Structures are given as structure tokens and as C-alpha cells.
Amino acid sequence: MDRLVRSPADPSRPLHVSIVRVPFLLEPTYPEDESFYETNRARLERKWGGRAGWEAQKRRHQLKERALDAGIEQPIDLDRHASNTIKSHRLVQHISRTRGLEAAERLYDALNIAHFVNGYRLNDSERLAQLAEEHCGVPEADTRAFLATDDGRAEIDAALVLSRNLGISSIPTFVVDGQYLVNGAAHAD
């Protein structure tokens, strides 16, 4: 990154940008069974060593203030259900292939609202089928049939391995010039 800061963009060498959505699992060890979940509050307290550690993390990163700055006025539900997300990643990938990237982005946005705002689990086949029909026009039965298979799983697993090998450990991650990683969200300044 230092090199990028020291030698800013040169008009004779334009910067080309590609945006690629790859799967990222917040909790890769979660069981894939649809009946498994824990609250996000429990997950974060476990991750940061208890309630005091989680409260310190929120203050350190100014999460509430940053959410307000981003226009998120409704508080994020910490008691929403956190679950394994392999099914939702497979579905987004499937929609990308069968319905196109615009449809996949509509589904991705709907999944974020369903999870972060409404508290739904991202491994619930019935809910995923409803969202795919509502936002992409895919009949619920077709989505349920797809999710009952392992189609797309090898590609998701390969993308996860590649991400780990590149050193990607958070989202978003920016890869600059194929060699520089900027992990995580950052302030504009």
C-alpha cells in the first residue's frame, strides 16, 4: 500500500477496476443444518471474549455512529439469528448464472435486508425460495429443488480457498493491481 500512496495514479497508466462478489463466511464452522442458529449477540460476545469485549469493540469502531453516517437509522437487531450461509451463497451464484448479475444483486440486497433488518436465517430454504421468487421471478419450487442438491458447492468451496490463500479475512476487501490487499471497510478519509 505504501507504494500506492507514494506513486499515485499516472494518467499514462490508467487504473482498471473490476468488482467481483465472492463468498465470505463470517462463521465458517457453523453447522449447515437448517435447525442450527445462535443469536448474533451471542456470536459477537463469544468472538470478542464476552459482553465487555463486544462493548469495547463497538466503541472502538464507532459502529452506531458509522451506521447513522451511512443512512442506517433503524438499529441493527443483535438478537437476529446467525446461521451458516453456504445455501445463500450458492443461491446468489445460481441466480447470477441463470438470471444475470442484476437479478443476483437484487437477491443479495434482499438477503441483507432479510438478515440484518428482519432477523431471518440465511440457511432457511423456504425463506430463500420466497426471496428468489419475489426478487428474481424464480418459482419457489425451482429454488427448493436447487437447494436440495449440492450444485454450485464445489465452486463456493474453491472461492473460499482462493480467498484464504489471497489473505482475505474480512469484507469488503479490495485487491489493487492484483497484489495489494486492503481488508475491511475504511473511512473515506
N, C-alpha and C positions, 0 to 999 in steps of 0.2 A: 504494500500500500504506500509506503514511503516514496517509492519511485513514481507512483501515480501523482502524488501530491507535488513532488519536485518537478516533474515534467508534465504539465497539464496538456490537455488536448492540443494537437497540432493540426491546423486546417489542411495540411497536405496529407495527413493520415487520419481520415475521418473515423470516428468511433461507430462501430456497427453494434446494434443491440438486438438480442433475441431474448424473448421471455418464454420460459418453459416451466410449466407446472409439473412438479414431480411429487410423489407421495412422501409424506413425513409423518411418522407415528410419534405422538407425544409419549405414549406408553406402549412400547413395542412388546413388553412381556405380558400385557393383559391377555387373558384367555379369549378366544374367538367366539365362545359360546354366547348366544344372544341373551342368556339369562344373567350373565355377569355384568355388573357395573359397580362403581362406587361414586360417591359424590365428588365433584371437582374440589370442594373444600377439603375433604379427606385426602384426596390425591396431592393437593398442594401442601397441606400441612405435613404429610408424610415426606414429600420431596424436600421440604425446607427445614426438617427437623422439629416439627411441632408448630403450634399456633404462634408462638412468639417469633419464630424464624420466618414464618409466612408473613406476619405483620411487618417485620423489618424489610422483607423483600418488596412488599407493596410500597412502603415509604421510599425505599432506595430508588425504585424505578418510577415512582410517581404515577402509578397505574391509573388511579382515578382521574388525576389531572390530565394525563395524556389521552384518556378516553374522551373526556369533555372537549379537549382541543380538537379531537378527530370528529366531533359532532355526535358522539355516542352519549346521549343523555340518560337513557334508561340504564340503570345499573345491571351489570352482567350477573346472572344468577349463579352464585357459587355453589348452590346445592343442586345444580343440574347434574345429570347423570353422565359421568365419563365412562367410556367403553372402548373396546377395540375398534379401530377404524378401517380395517382392511376391506370390509364389504363396501363402505362408502367410496374408498379409493378405486376399487375395482369398477364400481358403477360409473364413477366420473370418467374413468378411462374408456369404458364400454360406450358411454354416450358420446365421447369425443370421436370414437371410431365410426359409430353408426349414425349419429345425428349432427356431428360437426362441433367445432370449438365453441361457437356461440351458445349452442344448447348446453354444452358441458359447463360453461361459465354460469349460465342461468341456474343449473343444478347446484353448482358449487356454492353460489351465493345463497340459494335456498337452504342448503345443508348447514351453512354457517348460521343463518337465522334460526333454523330449527334447533340447532345445538346450543349456541351461545345465548340466544334470546329466549327461546321456548323450552330449553332444557331437555330436548329429546336425545336419546342414544343414537349414535351413528352406526350401530350394528343391528338395528331393528329392521329386518327385511320388509315388514309390512309398511313401516313409515317410509323407507327408501323407495318402495314401489309407488306409494302415493305421491311422493315428491317428483319422481321421474315422470309420472303421468301428468301431474299438474304443470310442471315447468318445461317438459320436453315432449309431451304428447305420446310417450311410450305407454302402452297398455300395462296396467298393474300386473297382469298375469305373465306378460313377457319379462318384466323385471324380476319377478319372483322366480321364474324359470331360470333366468341367467344367474341369479344369486345362489341358486341351489347347486350350481356347478362350480368347478374351480377355474373356469375360463378367466383369463387375464391375471391369474395369481402369479404365474412364473414371471411375467413382465413387471409386476409390482415388486416382487422379491428382488429381481435384478436391479431395479431402480433404487431400491433401498440399499443394496450392497454398494452400488456405484456412489450414492450419496455419502455413505460412511467412508468409502475409500477416498473421496474428494475432501473429506474433513467437514462435511456439512453437519452441523449439530443443532441448528435452530432454524426457525422460519421467521421472516424470509431470509434467504441467503443470496447474495449477489456474487456471481463469478465474473470477474473482469478480465478480458483478454485471455480467457481460458486458463488463467493461472493465479489470479489474486482473488481471495475469498473475503467477503465482508459478511460476517454472520450476524443475523438478528436485525430487528428493527432499530433504526437510529434516528435521532433528532436531525432535522434538516440543517441545523447549524452545526 
